[in-house]
Amino acid sequence: MKKLILNTIGAITLTAILFSCSKTETTPIPQPEPYSTSQNIEPQPVETTPEVPASIDASKHEGLKLIEGTDCLTCHKIDSKLIGPSYQEVAAKYTDTDLDMLAQKIIDGGKGNWGEIPMTPHTGLSKENAKQMVKYILSLKK
C-alpha cells in the first residue's frame, strides 16, 4: 500500500514537472502593414504657435512665459475673474509707476486690494522675473 502511494505521488510529481517545462504557445504580436505606394495619405496640418502681437515686446512675452510656468493661472485669467481678478482688471487699475509695488506683491503675496481671499506668496521668484510678469499684465490694458 505504501509503495502504491509513493508511486502515485511520484507519477503526479513527474507529470507536473513535464507540464511546467513544456513550451507554451504564444500569440504573435501584430505587425503594422508595410508602407505601400498605393496608399494615399493626406498631409496633416502642423499646429503653430500664435504670433505675439506687435504691441507686446519680447520682455512682455517673457512675462507670459513666466506666468505660465507658475501657479498664477490657477487663480487668474487674462480676461475674466476666476478666484482673483483678471489680468485685464489689474492692468486697468494700475499703471507703469506701480511696477515695483506689484512685483513685490507677487513675491510677498497679500490680500485686501481685491477682496478677502489672499494671494499666495511666490518667495522663490526673483524681483526681475516678477517685474517681467507685471510688464506683461500691464500690457493688457484696454
mmCIF file of the C-alpha atoms, coordinates in Angstrom:
data_MODEL
# 
_entry.id   MODEL 
# 
loop_
_atom_site.group_PDB 
_atom_site.id 
_atom_site.type_symbol 
_atom_site.label_atom_id 
_atom_site.label_alt_id 
_atom_site.label_comp_id 
_atom_site.label_asym_id 
_atom_site.label_entity_id 
_atom_site.label_seq_id 
_atom_site.pdbx_PDB_ins_code 
_atom_site.Cartn_x 
_atom_site.Cartn_y 
_atom_site.Cartn_z 
_atom_site.occupancy 
_atom_site.B_iso_or_equiv 
_atom_site.pdbx_formal_charge 
_atom_site.auth_seq_id 
_atom_site.auth_comp_id 
_atom_site.auth_asym_id 
_atom_site.auth_atom_id 
_atom_site.pdbx_PDB_model_num 
ATOM 1   C CA . MET A 1 1   ? 0.000   0.000   0.000   1.00 0.00 ? 1   MET A CA 1 
ATOM 2   C CA . LYS A 1 2   ? 2.881   2.309   0.883   1.00 0.00 ? 2   LYS A CA 1 
ATOM 3   C CA . LYS A 1 3   ? 4.521   1.534   -2.453  1.00 0.00 ? 3   LYS A CA 1 
ATOM 4   C CA . LEU A 1 4   ? 1.297   2.415   -4.341  1.00 0.00 ? 4   LEU A CA 1 
ATOM 5   C CA . ILE A 1 5   ? 1.054   5.809   -2.621  1.00 0.00 ? 5   ILE A CA 1 
ATOM 6   C CA . LEU A 1 6   ? 4.718   6.590   -3.329  1.00 0.00 ? 6   LEU A CA 1 
ATOM 7   C CA . ASN A 1 7   ? 4.309   5.571   -6.992  1.00 0.00 ? 7   ASN A CA 1 
ATOM 8   C CA . THR A 1 8   ? 1.217   7.778   -7.326  1.00 0.00 ? 8   THR A CA 1 
ATOM 9   C CA . ILE A 1 9   ? 2.977   10.768  -5.748  1.00 0.00 ? 9   ILE A CA 1 
ATOM 10  C CA . GLY A 1 10  ? 5.989   10.190  -7.993  1.00 0.00 ? 10  GLY A CA 1 
ATOM 11  C CA . ALA A 1 11  ? 3.804   9.985   -11.118 1.00 0.00 ? 11  ALA A CA 1 
ATOM 12  C CA . ILE A 1 12  ? 1.959   13.195  -10.195 1.00 0.00 ? 12  ILE A CA 1 
ATOM 13  C CA . THR A 1 13  ? 5.247   14.992  -9.479  1.00 0.00 ? 13  THR A CA 1 
ATOM 14  C CA . LEU A 1 14  ? 6.769   13.821  -12.770 1.00 0.00 ? 14  LEU A CA 1 
ATOM 15  C CA . THR A 1 15  ? 3.664   14.905  -14.688 1.00 0.00 ? 15  THR A CA 1 
ATOM 16  C CA . ALA A 1 16  ? 3.708   18.336  -13.034 1.00 0.00 ? 16  ALA A CA 1 
ATOM 17  C CA . ILE A 1 17  ? 7.397   18.785  -13.892 1.00 0.00 ? 17  ILE A CA 1 
ATOM 18  C CA . LEU A 1 18  ? 6.864   17.774  -17.513 1.00 0.00 ? 18  LEU A CA 1 
ATOM 19  C CA . PHE A 1 19  ? 3.909   20.132  -17.984 1.00 0.00 ? 19  PHE A CA 1 
ATOM 20  C CA . SER A 1 20  ? 5.645   23.044  -16.276 1.00 0.00 ? 20  SER A CA 1 
ATOM 21  C CA . CYS A 1 21  ? 8.641   22.716  -18.592 1.00 0.00 ? 21  CYS A CA 1 
ATOM 22  C CA . SER A 1 22  ? 6.674   22.330  -21.790 1.00 0.00 ? 22  SER A CA 1 
ATOM 23  C CA . LYS A 1 23  ? 6.675   25.151  -24.326 1.00 0.00 ? 23  LYS A CA 1 
ATOM 24  C CA . THR A 1 24  ? 3.554   27.273  -24.174 1.00 0.00 ? 24  THR A CA 1 
ATOM 25  C CA . GLU A 1 25  ? 2.037   28.741  -27.300 1.00 0.00 ? 25  GLU A CA 1 
ATOM 26  C CA . THR A 1 26  ? 2.352   32.465  -27.681 1.00 0.00 ? 26  THR A CA 1 
ATOM 27  C CA . THR A 1 27  ? 0.147   34.797  -29.595 1.00 0.00 ? 27  THR A CA 1 
ATOM 28  C CA . PRO A 1 28  ? 2.105   36.618  -32.274 1.00 0.00 ? 28  PRO A CA 1 
ATOM 29  C CA . ILE A 1 29  ? 2.409   40.377  -31.860 1.00 0.00 ? 29  ILE A CA 1 
ATOM 30  C CA . PRO A 1 30  ? 0.524   42.130  -34.651 1.00 0.00 ? 30  PRO A CA 1 
ATOM 31  C CA . GLN A 1 31  ? 2.867   43.891  -37.026 1.00 0.00 ? 31  GLN A CA 1 
ATOM 32  C CA . PRO A 1 32  ? 1.918   47.003  -38.977 1.00 0.00 ? 32  PRO A CA 1 
ATOM 33  C CA . GLU A 1 33  ? 1.444   46.515  -42.669 1.00 0.00 ? 33  GLU A CA 1 
ATOM 34  C CA . PRO A 1 34  ? 4.407   47.714  -44.661 1.00 0.00 ? 34  PRO A CA 1 
ATOM 35  C CA . TYR A 1 35  ? 4.114   51.061  -46.362 1.00 0.00 ? 35  TYR A CA 1 
ATOM 36  C CA . SER A 1 36  ? 2.536   50.777  -49.754 1.00 0.00 ? 36  SER A CA 1 
ATOM 37  C CA . THR A 1 37  ? 2.909   53.348  -52.507 1.00 0.00 ? 37  THR A CA 1 
ATOM 38  C CA . SER A 1 38  ? -0.729  52.817  -53.392 1.00 0.00 ? 38  SER A CA 1 
ATOM 39  C CA . GLN A 1 39  ? -1.824  54.327  -50.082 1.00 0.00 ? 39  GLN A CA 1 
ATOM 40  C CA . ASN A 1 40  ? -2.917  57.936  -50.379 1.00 0.00 ? 40  ASN A CA 1 
ATOM 41  C CA . ILE A 1 41  ? -2.037  59.659  -47.122 1.00 0.00 ? 41  ILE A CA 1 
ATOM 42  C CA . GLU A 1 42  ? -3.076  63.287  -46.763 1.00 0.00 ? 42  GLU A CA 1 
ATOM 43  C CA . PRO A 1 43  ? -0.568  65.541  -45.008 1.00 0.00 ? 43  PRO A CA 1 
ATOM 44  C CA . GLN A 1 44  ? -1.752  66.684  -41.585 1.00 0.00 ? 44  GLN A CA 1 
ATOM 45  C CA . PRO A 1 45  ? -1.726  70.388  -40.753 1.00 0.00 ? 45  PRO A CA 1 
ATOM 46  C CA . VAL A 1 46  ? 1.022   71.383  -38.353 1.00 0.00 ? 46  VAL A CA 1 
ATOM 47  C CA . GLU A 1 47  ? -0.033  73.380  -35.299 1.00 0.00 ? 47  GLU A CA 1 
ATOM 48  C CA . THR A 1 48  ? 1.872   76.604  -34.972 1.00 0.00 ? 48  THR A CA 1 
ATOM 49  C CA . THR A 1 49  ? 2.218   78.897  -32.016 1.00 0.00 ? 49  THR A CA 1 
ATOM 50  C CA . PRO A 1 50  ? 0.259   82.104  -32.417 1.00 0.00 ? 50  PRO A CA 1 
ATOM 51  C CA . GLU A 1 51  ? 2.354   85.117  -33.225 1.00 0.00 ? 51  GLU A CA 1 
ATOM 52  C CA . VAL A 1 52  ? 2.925   87.583  -30.441 1.00 0.00 ? 52  VAL A CA 1 
ATOM 53  C CA . PRO A 1 53  ? 1.102   90.826  -31.279 1.00 0.00 ? 53  PRO A CA 1 
ATOM 54  C CA . ALA A 1 54  ? 3.365   93.683  -32.280 1.00 0.00 ? 54  ALA A CA 1 
ATOM 55  C CA . SER A 1 55  ? 2.124   95.690  -29.273 1.00 0.00 ? 55  SER A CA 1 
ATOM 56  C CA . ILE A 1 56  ? 3.729   93.159  -26.916 1.00 0.00 ? 56  ILE A CA 1 
ATOM 57  C CA . ASP A 1 57  ? 7.522   93.365  -26.961 1.00 0.00 ? 57  ASP A CA 1 
ATOM 58  C CA . ALA A 1 58  ? 9.870   90.467  -26.167 1.00 0.00 ? 58  ALA A CA 1 
ATOM 59  C CA . SER A 1 59  ? 10.164  91.311  -22.457 1.00 0.00 ? 59  SER A CA 1 
ATOM 60  C CA . LYS A 1 60  ? 6.383   91.213  -22.022 1.00 0.00 ? 60  LYS A CA 1 
ATOM 61  C CA . HIS A 1 61  ? 6.226   87.934  -23.908 1.00 0.00 ? 61  HIS A CA 1 
ATOM 62  C CA . GLU A 1 62  ? 8.849   86.653  -21.472 1.00 0.00 ? 62  GLU A CA 1 
ATOM 63  C CA . GLY A 1 63  ? 6.476   87.708  -18.709 1.00 0.00 ? 63  GLY A CA 1 
ATOM 64  C CA . LEU A 1 64  ? 3.766   85.494  -20.189 1.00 0.00 ? 64  LEU A CA 1 
ATOM 65  C CA . LYS A 1 65  ? 6.161   82.533  -20.237 1.00 0.00 ? 65  LYS A CA 1 
ATOM 66  C CA . LEU A 1 66  ? 6.976   83.167  -16.579 1.00 0.00 ? 66  LEU A CA 1 
ATOM 67  C CA . ILE A 1 67  ? 3.278   83.360  -15.689 1.00 0.00 ? 67  ILE A CA 1 
ATOM 68  C CA . GLU A 1 68  ? 2.604   80.083  -17.476 1.00 0.00 ? 68  GLU A CA 1 
ATOM 69  C CA . GLY A 1 69  ? 5.471   78.477  -15.567 1.00 0.00 ? 69  GLY A CA 1 
ATOM 70  C CA . THR A 1 70  ? 3.978   79.308  -12.165 1.00 0.00 ? 70  THR A CA 1 
ATOM 71  C CA . ASP A 1 71  ? 0.678   78.646  -10.416 1.00 0.00 ? 71  ASP A CA 1 
ATOM 72  C CA . CYS A 1 72  ? -0.719  82.103  -11.351 1.00 0.00 ? 72  CYS A CA 1 
ATOM 73  C CA . LEU A 1 73  ? -3.232  80.739  -13.864 1.00 0.00 ? 73  LEU A CA 1 
ATOM 74  C CA . THR A 1 74  ? -4.837  78.729  -11.071 1.00 0.00 ? 74  THR A CA 1 
ATOM 75  C CA . CYS A 1 75  ? -6.378  81.932  -9.703  1.00 0.00 ? 75  CYS A CA 1 
ATOM 76  C CA . HIS A 1 76  ? -6.173  84.438  -12.588 1.00 0.00 ? 76  HIS A CA 1 
ATOM 77  C CA . LYS A 1 77  ? -7.307  84.519  -16.206 1.00 0.00 ? 77  LYS A CA 1 
ATOM 78  C CA . ILE A 1 78  ? -6.448  87.124  -18.795 1.00 0.00 ? 78  ILE A CA 1 
ATOM 79  C CA . ASP A 1 79  ? -9.953  88.372  -19.492 1.00 0.00 ? 79  ASP A CA 1 
ATOM 80  C CA . SER A 1 80  ? -12.276 87.111  -16.749 1.00 0.00 ? 80  SER A CA 1 
ATOM 81  C CA . LYS A 1 81  ? -12.304 86.881  -12.964 1.00 0.00 ? 81  LYS A CA 1 
ATOM 82  C CA . LEU A 1 82  ? -11.539 83.465  -11.525 1.00 0.00 ? 82  LEU A CA 1 
ATOM 83  C CA . ILE A 1 83  ? -10.502 83.418  -7.858  1.00 0.00 ? 83  ILE A CA 1 
ATOM 84  C CA . GLY A 1 84  ? -8.545  86.632  -8.210  1.00 0.00 ? 84  GLY A CA 1 
ATOM 85  C CA . PRO A 1 85  ? -9.059  89.496  -10.655 1.00 0.00 ? 85  PRO A CA 1 
ATOM 86  C CA . SER A 1 86  ? -8.410  89.079  -14.370 1.00 0.00 ? 86  SER A CA 1 
ATOM 87  C CA . TYR A 1 87  ? -5.122  90.422  -15.654 1.00 0.00 ? 87  TYR A CA 1 
ATOM 88  C CA . GLN A 1 88  ? -7.064  92.985  -17.706 1.00 0.00 ? 88  GLN A CA 1 
ATOM 89  C CA . GLU A 1 89  ? -8.737  94.246  -14.494 1.00 0.00 ? 89  GLU A CA 1 
ATOM 90  C CA . VAL A 1 90  ? -5.314  94.582  -12.855 1.00 0.00 ? 90  VAL A CA 1 
ATOM 91  C CA . ALA A 1 91  ? -3.995  96.420  -15.915 1.00 0.00 ? 91  ALA A CA 1 
ATOM 92  C CA . ALA A 1 92  ? -6.954  98.815  -15.803 1.00 0.00 ? 92  ALA A CA 1 
ATOM 93  C CA . LYS A 1 93  ? -6.379  99.617  -12.122 1.00 0.00 ? 93  LYS A CA 1 
ATOM 94  C CA . TYR A 1 94  ? -2.588  100.121 -12.152 1.00 0.00 ? 94  TYR A CA 1 
ATOM 95  C CA . THR A 1 95  ? -0.006  101.959 -14.254 1.00 0.00 ? 95  THR A CA 1 
ATOM 96  C CA . ASP A 1 96  ? 3.682   101.543 -15.056 1.00 0.00 ? 96  ASP A CA 1 
ATOM 97  C CA . THR A 1 97  ? 4.514   103.595 -11.955 1.00 0.00 ? 97  THR A CA 1 
ATOM 98  C CA . ASP A 1 98  ? 3.162   100.696 -9.853  1.00 0.00 ? 98  ASP A CA 1 
ATOM 99  C CA . LEU A 1 99  ? 5.565   98.187  -11.424 1.00 0.00 ? 99  LEU A CA 1 
ATOM 100 C CA . ASP A 1 100 ? 7.851   97.744  -8.393  1.00 0.00 ? 100 ASP A CA 1 
ATOM 101 C CA . MET A 1 101 ? 4.955   97.582  -5.927  1.00 0.00 ? 101 MET A CA 1 
ATOM 102 C CA . LEU A 1 102 ? 3.103   94.949  -7.983  1.00 0.00 ? 102 LEU A CA 1 
ATOM 103 C CA . ALA A 1 103 ? 6.261   92.875  -8.479  1.00 0.00 ? 103 ALA A CA 1 
ATOM 104 C CA . GLN A 1 104 ? 6.851   92.883  -4.726  1.00 0.00 ? 104 GLN A CA 1 
ATOM 105 C CA . LYS A 1 105 ? 3.193   91.929  -4.130  1.00 0.00 ? 105 LYS A CA 1 
ATOM 106 C CA . ILE A 1 106 ? 3.647   88.885  -6.393  1.00 0.00 ? 106 ILE A CA 1 
ATOM 107 C CA . ILE A 1 107 ? 6.667   87.848  -4.323  1.00 0.00 ? 107 ILE A CA 1 
ATOM 108 C CA . ASP A 1 108 ? 5.172   88.621  -0.880  1.00 0.00 ? 108 ASP A CA 1 
ATOM 109 C CA . GLY A 1 109 ? 1.536   87.749  -1.557  1.00 0.00 ? 109 GLY A CA 1 
ATOM 110 C CA . GLY A 1 110 ? -1.184  89.729  0.148   1.00 0.00 ? 110 GLY A CA 1 
ATOM 111 C CA . LYS A 1 111 ? -4.877  90.425  0.473   1.00 0.00 ? 111 LYS A CA 1 
ATOM 112 C CA . GLY A 1 112 ? -7.305  93.260  0.704   1.00 0.00 ? 112 GLY A CA 1 
ATOM 113 C CA . ASN A 1 113 ? -6.893  95.040  -2.631  1.00 0.00 ? 113 ASN A CA 1 
ATOM 114 C CA . TRP A 1 114 ? -9.283  92.687  -4.476  1.00 0.00 ? 114 TRP A CA 1 
ATOM 115 C CA . GLY A 1 115 ? -11.214 91.081  -1.636  1.00 0.00 ? 115 GLY A CA 1 
ATOM 116 C CA . GLU A 1 116 ? -10.505 88.868  1.333   1.00 0.00 ? 116 GLU A CA 1 
ATOM 117 C CA . ILE A 1 117 ? -9.024  85.859  -0.481  1.00 0.00 ? 117 ILE A CA 1 
ATOM 118 C CA . PRO A 1 118 ? -5.237  86.118  -0.056  1.00 0.00 ? 118 PRO A CA 1 
ATOM 119 C CA . MET A 1 119 ? -2.792  85.845  -2.939  1.00 0.00 ? 119 MET A CA 1 
ATOM 120 C CA . THR A 1 120 ? -0.195  83.145  -2.378  1.00 0.00 ? 120 THR A CA 1 
ATOM 121 C CA . PRO A 1 121 ? 3.362   84.441  -1.922  1.00 0.00 ? 121 PRO A CA 1 
ATOM 122 C CA . HIS A 1 122 ? 5.942   83.423  -4.529  1.00 0.00 ? 122 HIS A CA 1 
ATOM 123 C CA . THR A 1 123 ? 9.107   83.847  -2.448  1.00 0.00 ? 123 THR A CA 1 
ATOM 124 C CA . GLY A 1 124 ? 11.279  81.844  -4.854  1.00 0.00 ? 124 GLY A CA 1 
ATOM 125 C CA . LEU A 1 125 ? 10.593  84.307  -7.666  1.00 0.00 ? 125 LEU A CA 1 
ATOM 126 C CA . SER A 1 126 ? 13.233  86.931  -8.388  1.00 0.00 ? 126 SER A CA 1 
ATOM 127 C CA . LYS A 1 127 ? 12.284  90.609  -8.420  1.00 0.00 ? 127 LYS A CA 1 
ATOM 128 C CA . GLU A 1 128 ? 13.328  90.856  -12.074 1.00 0.00 ? 128 GLU A CA 1 
ATOM 129 C CA . ASN A 1 129 ? 11.108  87.940  -13.120 1.00 0.00 ? 129 ASN A CA 1 
ATOM 130 C CA . ALA A 1 130 ? 8.198   89.387  -11.147 1.00 0.00 ? 130 ALA A CA 1 
ATOM 131 C CA . LYS A 1 131 ? 8.712   92.704  -12.977 1.00 0.00 ? 131 LYS A CA 1 
ATOM 132 C CA . GLN A 1 132 ? 8.610   90.890  -16.333 1.00 0.00 ? 132 GLN A CA 1 
ATOM 133 C CA . MET A 1 133 ? 5.295   89.318  -15.316 1.00 0.00 ? 133 MET A CA 1 
ATOM 134 C CA . VAL A 1 134 ? 3.876   92.712  -14.278 1.00 0.00 ? 134 VAL A CA 1 
ATOM 135 C CA . LYS A 1 135 ? 5.030   94.301  -17.561 1.00 0.00 ? 135 LYS A CA 1 
ATOM 136 C CA . TYR A 1 136 ? 3.116   91.648  -19.469 1.00 0.00 ? 136 TYR A CA 1 
ATOM 137 C CA . ILE A 1 137 ? -0.004  92.111  -17.296 1.00 0.00 ? 137 ILE A CA 1 
ATOM 138 C CA . LEU A 1 138 ? 0.085   95.908  -17.720 1.00 0.00 ? 138 LEU A CA 1 
ATOM 139 C CA . SER A 1 139 ? 0.403   95.464  -21.493 1.00 0.00 ? 139 SER A CA 1 
ATOM 140 C CA . LEU A 1 140 ? -3.128  94.007  -21.449 1.00 0.00 ? 140 LEU A CA 1 
ATOM 141 C CA . LYS A 1 141 ? -4.626  97.421  -20.651 1.00 0.00 ? 141 LYS A CA 1 
ATOM 142 C CA . LYS A 1 142 ? -7.572  98.058  -22.979 1.00 0.00 ? 142 LYS A CA 1 
# 
